[in-house]
């Protein structure tokens, strides 16, 4: 069965850079705002590990904190403008992208249902952690790590499906292990490591098929469900829906 033209156009256009950039931008702004007010600093304090990695890398070039974020945003916006300046933005698409992300996040729950690790920190820290994971972990492990592996390996071994899965496995293993590092590090648990690895694989597939913005929101919404114990599937089962 062939998709209607309007639906096909939606799926095609929302994979383009301008939609993914604008979709992820509010998450980044809210995360940086909340993290700054929580820590009273734009570099120190409790932050997502991926955030620390990205900013530490930028610090080597003497671009630190919010200045590094602003620099990356301006650079990205400039690149997108040069590539897509003649293309329009359909605002209604953002509503559908958010709804799509919600569906993916809910669908993740039965796939990684044993991922029930809660941090022994305040709810505000949990909220900031969820936002930071959605933005910076997706940027580090999907945009840089997964895409970097894929682009490097495809030149050596031009078998697209094999390179995709190999890149997904490597980046997802790194993504899962990353949670056992830093200020909010957890005690290593092989079961949780596996479920995070599985979540990473799904997010790689989602990033590859639907783009950065939807992967970000799916990650954030799923983390919020885990941290605040919003077990949607159990609620559906209980109500008999």
C-alpha positions in Angstrom: 0.0 0.0 0.0 1.4 3.4 -1.0 1.5 6.2 1.5 -0.5 9.4 0.7 1.6 12.1 -0.9 1.2 14.4 2.2 2.4 11.7 4.6 5.4 10.8 2.3 6.3 14.5 2.1 6.2 14.8 5.9 8.6 11.8 6.4 10.9 13.1 3.8 11.1 16.7 4.9 11.3 16.1 8.6 14.6 14.2 8.1 16.2 17.3 6.7 18.5 19.4 8.9 16.4 22.5 9.5 13.6 20.5 11.1 16.0 18.5 13.3 17.9 21.6 14.4 14.8 23.6 15.3 13.2 20.6 17.0 16.2 20.0 19.3 16.9 23.7 20.0 14.2 24.2 22.7 15.5 21.1 24.6 19.0 22.5 24.6 17.9 25.9 25.8 15.9 24.5 28.6 18.6 22.1 29.6 21.3 24.8 29.7 19.0 27.2 31.6 18.1 24.6 34.2 21.6 23.3 34.6 23.0 26.9 35.0 20.5 27.7 37.8 21.1 24.3 39.4 24.9 24.6 39.5 25.3 28.5 39.3 27.9 27.7 36.6 27.9 26.9 32.9 30.7 24.3 33.2 30.9 23.0 36.8 28.5 21.1 39.0 26.2 18.2 38.2 25.9 17.8 34.4 25.3 15.1 31.8 28.6 13.3 31.1 28.2 13.9 27.3 27.7 17.6 28.0 31.0 17.6 29.9 32.8 15.7 27.1 31.6 18.1 24.4 32.5 21.2 26.4 35.9 19.8 27.4 36.7 19.3 23.8 35.7 22.8 22.9 37.8 24.1 25.9 40.9 22.9 24.1 40.2 25.6 21.6 39.6 28.1 24.4 35.9 28.2 23.8 34.2 27.4 27.1 30.8 26.9 28.6 27.9 28.7 27.1 30.2 30.3 24.5 31.0 26.9 23.2 27.3 26.1 22.9 26.6 29.4 21.1 29.5 28.7 18.8 28.3 25.2 17.9 24.7 26.5 17.4 25.8 29.4 15.1 28.1 27.1 13.1 25.3 24.5 12.7 22.7 27.2 11.8 25.1 28.7 9.2 25.7 25.3 7.6 22.0 24.5 7.5 21.2 28.0 6.1 23.7 27.5 3.3 22.3 24.1 2.4 18.5 24.7 2.9 18.0 28.5 2.7 15.4 28.2 -0.1 13.3 25.6 1.7 10.3 26.4 3.8 9.4 25.2 7.3 6.0 23.8 8.0 5.2 24.6 11.6 2.5 21.9 11.9 5.2 19.3 11.3 6.7 20.0 14.7 3.5 18.9 16.4 3.5 15.6 14.5 7.3 15.1 15.2 6.6 15.5 18.9 3.7 13.1 18.7 5.8 10.7 16.8 8.6 10.9 19.4 6.0 10.2 22.1 4.8 7.0 20.3 8.4 5.8 19.9 9.2 6.5 23.6 6.1 4.6 24.7 7.0 1.8 22.3 10.5 1.6 23.9 9.1 0.7 27.3 8.4 -3.0 26.7 11.7 -3.4 24.8 13.8 -2.1 27.7 11.3 -2.6 30.6 14.0 -3.7 33.1 15.7 -0.3 32.9 14.4 1.0 36.2 17.5 2.7 37.7 16.5 5.8 39.6 19.1 8.3 40.8 19.2 9.2 44.5 19.1 12.9 43.7 16.4 15.6 43.7 13.7 15.6 41.0 15.1 18.8 39.5 18.5 17.0 39.0 16.6 14.1 37.5 14.8 16.4 35.1 18.0 18.2 34.1 19.7 14.8 33.6 16.9 13.7 31.3 17.2 16.8 29.1 20.9 16.6 29.0 20.8 12.9 28.0 18.4 13.6 25.1 20.5 16.4 23.7 24.1 15.7 24.4 24.1 11.9 24.4 22.3 11.9 21.1 24.8 14.4 19.7 27.8 12.5 21.0 26.8 8.9 20.4 24.5 9.1 17.4 25.6 12.2 15.5 29.4 12.0 16.2 30.1 8.4 17.2 27.6 6.4 15.1 27.7 8.7 12.0 31.5 8.9 12.3 31.9 5.1 12.4 29.4 4.7 9.5 31.1 7.2 7.2 34.5 5.8 8.0 33.6 2.2 7.5 31.5 2.6 4.4 34.6 3.8 2.5 36.4 0.6 3.5 33.6 -1.9 3.3 30.8 -0.7 1.0 28.1 -3.1 2.4 25.6 -0.6 3.8 23.5 -2.9 6.0 26.6 -4.5 7.6 28.3 -1.1 8.2 25.1 0.2 9.8 24.8 -2.6 12.3 28.5 -2.7 13.1 28.5 1.1 13.7 25.3 0.7 15.8 26.8 -2.0 18.0 30.0 -0.1 18.6 28.3 3.2 19.4 25.6 1.5 21.5 28.2 -0.4 23.6 30.0 2.9 24.2 26.7 4.6 25.0 25.7 2.0 27.6 29.2 2.0 29.3 29.1 5.8 29.4 26.5 5.7 32.2 29.0 4.1 34.6 31.3 7.2 34.4 31.2 10.7 36.0 29.5 12.3 39.0 26.2 10.4 38.4 27.9 7.1 37.7 26.0 4.0 38.7 27.4 0.7 40.0 27.9 -1.6 37.0 25.1 -4.0 36.4 25.3 -6.4 33.4 21.5 -6.6 32.9 21.1 -2.8 32.9 24.2 -2.5 30.6 22.4 -4.9 28.1 19.1 -3.0 28.3 20.9 0.3 27.7 22.8 -1.2 24.8 19.5 -2.4 23.3 18.0 1.1 23.8 21.1 2.5 22.0 20.6 0.2 19.1 17.0 1.3 18.8 18.0 5.0 19.0 20.6 4.4 16.3 17.9 3.0 14.0 15.6 5.9 14.9 18.3 8.5 14.3 19.2 6.8 10.9 15.6 6.6 9.7 14.0 9.7 11.3 16.8 12.1 12.3 18.3 13.8 15.3 15.3 15.8 16.5 13.0 12.9 16.9 15.8 10.7 18.4 16.4 13.5 21.0 12.7 13.8 22.1 12.3 10.0 22.1 15.3 9.7 24.4 14.1 12.6 26.7 10.5 11.3 27.0 11.6 7.8 27.6 14.0 8.9 30.4 11.3 11.0 32.0 9.0 7.9 32.0 11.8 5.9 33.7 12.8 8.5 36.3 9.2 9.3 37.2 8.0 5.7 36.9 5.4 6.4 34.3 4.7 2.8 33.2 2.3 3.4 30.3 2.1 -0.3 29.2 1.3 -1.4 32.8 -1.4 1.2 33.0 -2.9 0.0 29.7 -2.9 -3.6 30.9 -4.5 -2.6 34.2 -7.3 -0.7 32.6 -7.8 -3.5 30.0 -7.4 -1.1 27.1 
